[in-house]
Amino acid sequence: MPEPYAVVRRVCWLIGVLCWAMAACSRQVGGSSANRATNQAAVQVIGHAGSGFFTPINPFNPLPPSSLAGVAKALGAGADGVEVDVQLSHDSIPVLYHDAELQSMTNGQGCVSQHTAAALKQLSYRGGPPYDWFQKERVATLEQLLQELSKRPTFPHLHLDLHEGDACQPQQPYVRSPVLVRALGRLLRQYQVPAERVLIVTEHVPSLRQFKTELPDVALGLEITDEFRERLPVAAVEGVQAVVLPKRLGTPEHVALARSAGLQVVLFGGRSPKTMRRLLALQPDAVEVDNVPQMLKQLGRSRVQHTNTANAPNLTSVR
């Protein structure tokens, strides 16, 4: 039997090892409260589809997703930038619209791809009562948005979520994706949009590859909405900068796996304080949020502090 002092020394040694391991784990997973606060302060607050979707409460939002008024509302509330949904019109012009078919939110029919941009700009959004009592928005083009954003003292962060799968061409849903990539390249160059302020997001891997040639300085994000473990290696192999995940896939495990692959993390969704606290605890690089004022409140930021986004972190340089 070992003598008493040897037992004590061994117990003390084991306790020391355990304390060291716990401290190291704490540093890797969450760090100190000061480090957590610093990381949260660096989170980009991005208006999801502008100021979100038609919602009755928490908060009430009567503005259509990816509408010009929705973008203005998010930026006016102090967001660092906005995320908008982009599709290609029949005459190859990038248009801001979220849903697969026009009848879901407008007085139009069919798909964006079946109409010219001029015709689409005449369509009125329809959310039904009470939303339409407060909004008179029409479908807009990406160029209209860039014209407005270019007037601002500092160009805000802009996440372009490409909706490439054409519901009206189910046999070849991505046949016009190369045209969309080239059209985006022309517009971003024409309006001299700072490359460090743009993140292009898509699920379609061939488009990511084409963007590397078309816009080599712009950050790219692979959107993953299911089969996370199968899709994550694709992001690493394709050399994108970020993965973009819905709030339900925002878990400590998924974020850790993405970080270990050298990828930044963008989460989207969320309106309630509880959801926002959960997402912020994951220390993402950016959150595309449906309730910008509440997110800024959770971060302890004021609207006045973030009306000018000149000091907002760029996605590719946050970590």
C-alpha positions as CSV (number, residue, x, y, z in Angstrom):
1,M,0.0,0.0,0.0
2,P,1.5,3.4,-0.9
3,E,2.4,5.7,2.0
4,P,0.0,8.5,2.9
5,Y,2.1,11.4,1.5
6,A,2.4,9.6,-1.9
7,V,-1.4,9.2,-2.0
8,V,-1.8,12.9,-1.2
9,R,0.8,13.9,-3.9
10,R,-1.0,11.8,-6.5
11,V,-4.4,13.2,-5.7
12,C,-3.0,16.8,-5.9
13,W,-1.4,16.0,-9.2
14,L,-4.6,14.6,-10.6
15,I,-6.5,17.7,-9.4
16,G,-4.0,19.9,-11.0
17,V,-4.3,18.1,-14.3
18,L,-8.0,18.3,-14.2
19,C,-8.0,22.0,-13.5
20,W,-5.5,22.6,-16.3
21,A,-7.7,20.6,-18.7
22,M,-10.9,22.4,-17.6
23,A,-9.2,25.8,-18.1
24,A,-7.9,24.9,-21.5
25,C,-11.3,23.6,-22.5
26,S,-12.9,26.8,-21.3
27,R,-10.4,28.9,-23.3
28,Q,-11.2,26.9,-26.5
29,V,-15.0,26.7,-26.2
30,G,-16.0,29.9,-24.6
31,G,-13.0,31.7,-23.1
32,S,-13.4,34.3,-20.3
33,S,-16.4,36.5,-20.0
34,A,-14.2,39.4,-21.3
35,N,-13.3,37.4,-24.4
36,R,-16.9,36.4,-24.9
37,A,-18.0,40.0,-24.7
38,T,-15.2,41.0,-27.2
39,N,-16.3,38.3,-29.6
40,Q,-20.0,39.3,-29.4
41,A,-19.1,42.9,-30.0
42,A,-17.5,41.8,-33.3
43,V,-20.7,40.1,-34.5
44,Q,-22.0,41.6,-37.7
45,V,-25.7,42.4,-37.3
46,I,-27.3,41.9,-40.7
47,G,-31.0,42.5,-41.5
48,H,-32.4,39.2,-42.8
49,A,-34.2,39.9,-46.1
50,G,-34.0,43.5,-45.1
51,S,-36.2,43.9,-42.0
52,G,-37.4,40.3,-42.1
53,F,-40.7,38.8,-43.3
54,F,-44.4,39.7,-42.8
55,T,-44.9,39.1,-39.1
56,P,-47.8,40.0,-36.8
57,I,-45.9,40.4,-33.5
58,N,-42.4,40.3,-32.0
59,P,-42.0,42.6,-33.8
60,F,-44.8,43.7,-36.1
61,N,-43.3,43.9,-39.6
62,P,-45.5,44.9,-42.5
63,L,-42.7,45.2,-45.0
64,P,-42.1,42.5,-47.6
65,P,-38.8,40.5,-47.5
66,S,-36.0,41.9,-49.7
67,S,-38.0,45.1,-50.4
68,L,-36.3,48.5,-50.6
69,A,-38.4,49.8,-47.7
70,G,-37.4,46.7,-45.6
71,V,-33.7,47.4,-46.3
72,A,-34.1,51.0,-45.4
73,K,-35.8,50.1,-42.2
74,A,-33.0,47.6,-41.1
75,L,-30.3,50.1,-41.9
76,G,-32.2,52.9,-40.2
77,A,-32.5,50.7,-37.1
78,G,-28.7,50.4,-37.0
79,A,-27.9,47.2,-38.8
80,D,-24.3,46.8,-40.0
81,G,-25.8,45.6,-43.3
82,V,-28.5,43.6,-45.0
83,E,-29.1,40.3,-46.7
84,V,-31.3,40.2,-49.8
85,D,-32.6,37.4,-52.0
86,V,-31.6,37.6,-55.7
87,Q,-33.2,35.9,-58.7
88,L,-32.7,36.3,-62.5
89,S,-35.4,37.8,-64.7
90,H,-36.3,36.6,-68.1
91,D,-34.1,39.3,-69.7
92,S,-31.2,38.4,-67.4
93,I,-31.5,41.2,-64.8
94,P,-30.9,40.4,-61.1
95,V,-34.2,41.0,-59.2
96,L,-34.9,41.1,-55.5
97,Y,-37.4,38.5,-54.6
98,H,-37.5,35.7,-52.0
99,D,-40.2,33.1,-52.8
100,A,-40.2,30.5,-55.6
101,E,-43.4,31.9,-57.2
102,L,-44.8,35.4,-57.6
103,Q,-48.3,34.7,-56.5
104,S,-47.2,33.9,-52.9
105,M,-46.4,37.6,-52.2
106,T,-47.4,39.7,-55.2
107,N,-50.2,40.3,-57.6
108,G,-48.2,38.5,-60.3
109,Q,-48.2,34.8,-61.4
110,G,-45.5,32.3,-62.3
111,C,-41.7,32.7,-61.6
112,V,-39.3,35.6,-61.7
113,S,-37.6,33.9,-64.7
114,Q,-40.8,34.2,-66.8
115,H,-41.0,38.0,-66.7
116,T,-38.9,40.9,-67.8
117,A,-37.4,43.1,-65.1
118,A,-39.6,46.0,-66.3
119,A,-42.7,43.9,-65.8
120,L,-41.6,42.7,-62.4
121,K,-41.0,46.2,-61.2
122,Q,-44.7,46.9,-61.8
123,L,-45.8,44.1,-59.5
124,S,-47.2,45.1,-56.1
125,Y,-46.5,43.1,-52.9
126,R,-49.5,41.5,-51.3
127,G,-49.3,40.5,-47.7
128,G,-53.0,40.8,-46.9
129,P,-54.4,42.7,-43.9
130,P,-53.1,44.2,-41.8
131,Y,-49.7,44.4,-43.6
132,D,-51.0,46.0,-46.8
133,W,-52.4,48.9,-44.7
134,F,-48.8,49.9,-44.0
135,Q,-46.9,49.1,-47.2
136,K,-47.1,49.9,-50.9
137,E,-43.9,48.2,-52.0
138,R,-43.2,46.9,-55.5
139,V,-40.6,44.3,-56.6
140,A,-37.2,45.9,-57.1
141,T,-34.1,45.1,-59.0
142,L,-30.6,44.7,-57.4
143,E,-29.5,47.7,-59.4
144,Q,-32.1,49.9,-57.7
145,L,-30.8,48.7,-54.4
146,L,-27.2,49.4,-55.3
147,Q,-28.2,52.9,-56.5
148,E,-29.6,53.6,-53.0
149,L,-26.8,52.1,-51.0
150,S,-24.2,53.9,-53.1
151,K,-25.6,57.2,-51.8
152,R,-24.7,56.4,-48.2
153,P,-21.5,57.8,-46.6
154,T,-20.3,54.2,-46.0
155,F,-21.4,51.2,-48.1
156,P,-23.1,48.8,-45.7
157,H,-22.4,45.1,-45.6
158,L,-24.3,43.3,-48.3
159,H,-25.2,39.6,-48.3
160,L,-26.5,38.4,-51.6
161,D,-28.5,35.1,-51.2
162,L,-28.9,33.6,-54.7
163,H,-32.1,31.8,-55.4
164,E,-30.9,29.8,-58.4
165,G,-33.2,26.8,-58.5
166,D,-35.9,27.8,-61.0
167,A,-39.2,26.3,-59.9
168,C,-40.7,26.9,-63.4
169,Q,-37.9,24.9,-65.0
170,P,-37.8,21.7,-62.9
171,Q,-35.9,19.7,-65.5
172,Q,-33.0,22.2,-65.6
173,P,-33.4,24.4,-62.5
174,Y,-29.9,25.8,-62.7
175,V,-29.5,26.2,-66.4
176,R,-29.2,30.0,-66.1
177,S,-27.0,30.2,-63.1
178,P,-23.9,31.1,-65.1
179,V,-25.8,34.1,-66.5
180,L,-26.7,35.2,-63.0
181,V,-23.1,35.1,-61.9
182,R,-22.0,37.2,-64.8
183,A,-24.8,39.7,-64.2
184,L,-23.9,40.1,-60.6
185,G,-20.2,40.6,-61.5
186,R,-21.1,43.4,-63.9
187,L,-23.4,45.2,-61.4
188,L,-21.0,45.0,-58.5
189,R,-18.1,46.4,-60.7
190,Q,-20.3,49.1,-62.2
191,Y,-21.3,50.5,-58.8
192,Q,-17.8,49.9,-57.4
193,V,-19.1,48.0,-54.4
194,P,-16.2,47.4,-52.0
195,A,-15.4,43.7,-52.2
196,E,-14.8,43.5,-48.5
197,R,-18.4,44.5,-47.9
198,V,-20.0,41.7,-49.9
199,L,-20.8,38.1,-49.1
200,I,-22.3,36.0,-51.9
201,V,-24.3,33.0,-50.6
202,T,-25.6,30.0,-52.6
203,E,-26.2,26.3,-52.3
204,H,-25.1,25.7,-55.9
205,V,-21.5,24.7,-55.9
206,P,-20.8,25.4,-59.6
207,S,-21.7,29.0,-59.1
208,L,-19.2,29.3,-56.2
209,R,-16.5,28.1,-58.6
210,Q,-17.5,30.6,-61.2
211,F,-17.5,33.4,-58.7
212,K,-13.9,32.7,-57.9
213,T,-13.1,33.8,-61.5
214,E,-15.7,36.5,-61.9
215,L,-15.2,38.2,-58.5
216,P,-12.0,36.8,-57.0
217,D,-11.9,39.3,-54.1
218,V,-15.5,38.8,-52.9
219,A,-16.2,36.4,-49.9
220,L,-18.3,33.3,-50.7
221,G,-20.6,31.4,-48.4
222,L,-22.1,27.9,-48.8
223,E,-25.6,27.8,-47.5
224,I,-26.3,24.6,-45.6
225,T,-30.0,23.9,-44.7
226,D,-29.8,20.2,-44.1
227,E,-27.3,17.3,-44.0
228,F,-24.7,19.4,-42.3
229,R,-22.1,16.8,-41.9
230,E,-22.3,15.8,-45.5
231,R,-22.2,19.4,-46.8
232,L,-19.5,20.8,-44.5
233,P,-16.6,19.0,-46.3
234,V,-17.9,20.6,-49.6
235,A,-17.4,24.1,-48.2
236,A,-13.9,23.2,-47.1
237,V,-13.0,21.6,-50.4
238,E,-14.4,24.5,-52.4
239,G,-12.4,27.0,-50.4
240,V,-15.3,29.3,-49.5
241,Q,-14.9,31.7,-46.6
242,A,-18.1,30.9,-44.7
243,V,-20.9,28.5,-44.1
244,V,-24.4,30.0,-43.7
245,L,-26.8,28.1,-41.4
246,P,-30.4,28.5,-40.3
247,K,-30.9,29.0,-36.6
248,R,-32.0,25.4,-36.1
249,L,-28.5,24.2,-37.3
250,G,-26.8,26.7,-35.1
251,T,-25.4,24.3,-32.4
252,P,-22.1,24.3,-30.5
253,E,-21.1,21.1,-32.3
254,H,-21.8,22.5,-35.8
255,V,-20.0,25.8,-35.1
256,A,-17.0,24.0,-33.7
257,L,-16.8,21.7,-36.7
258,A,-17.0,24.7,-39.1
259,R,-14.3,26.5,-37.1
260,S,-12.1,23.5,-37.2
261,A,-12.4,23.5,-41.0
262,G,-11.2,27.1,-41.1
263,L,-14.6,28.5,-41.9
264,Q,-16.5,31.5,-40.6
265,V,-20.1,31.0,-39.5
266,V,-23.1,33.1,-40.5
267,L,-26.5,32.2,-38.8
268,F,-29.8,33.4,-40.0
269,G,-33.3,33.8,-38.4
270,G,-34.5,34.7,-35.0
271,R,-36.8,37.4,-33.6
272,S,-37.1,36.7,-29.8
273,P,-34.6,37.7,-27.2
274,K,-34.3,34.0,-26.1
275,T,-33.3,32.9,-29.6
276,M,-30.9,35.8,-30.0
277,R,-29.1,35.0,-26.8
278,R,-28.8,31.4,-27.9
279,L,-27.3,32.4,-31.2
280,L,-24.9,34.9,-29.7
281,A,-23.7,32.3,-27.3
282,L,-22.3,30.5,-30.3
283,Q,-20.1,33.5,-31.1
284,P,-20.9,33.6,-34.9
285,D,-19.2,36.0,-37.2
286,A,-22.5,37.4,-38.4
287,V,-26.2,36.9,-37.7
288,E,-28.8,37.6,-40.4
289,V,-31.6,38.5,-38.0
290,D,-35.3,39.3,-38.4
291,N,-35.4,41.8,-35.5
292,V,-32.5,44.2,-35.8
293,P,-33.4,46.5,-32.8
294,Q,-33.7,43.5,-30.4
295,M,-30.4,42.1,-31.6
296,L,-28.7,45.4,-31.0
297,K,-30.3,45.6,-27.6
298,Q,-28.9,42.1,-26.8
299,L,-25.5,43.3,-27.8
300,G,-25.7,46.5,-25.8
301,R,-25.4,48.6,-28.9
302,S,-27.4,51.7,-29.6
303,R,-28.9,52.7,-32.9
304,V,-26.9,55.9,-33.0
305,Q,-23.7,53.9,-32.6
306,H,-24.4,51.8,-35.6
307,T,-26.1,54.2,-38.0
308,N,-22.6,54.5,-39.6
309,T,-21.2,51.1,-40.4
310,A,-17.6,52.4,-41.2
311,N,-16.3,50.5,-38.1
312,A,-18.3,47.4,-38.5
313,P,-16.1,44.3,-38.9
314,N,-15.7,42.8,-42.4
315,L,-16.7,39.1,-42.4
316,T,-13.4,37.8,-43.8
317,S,-11.4,39.6,-41.1
318,V,-13.4,39.1,-38.0
319,R,-11.4,36.1,-36.8
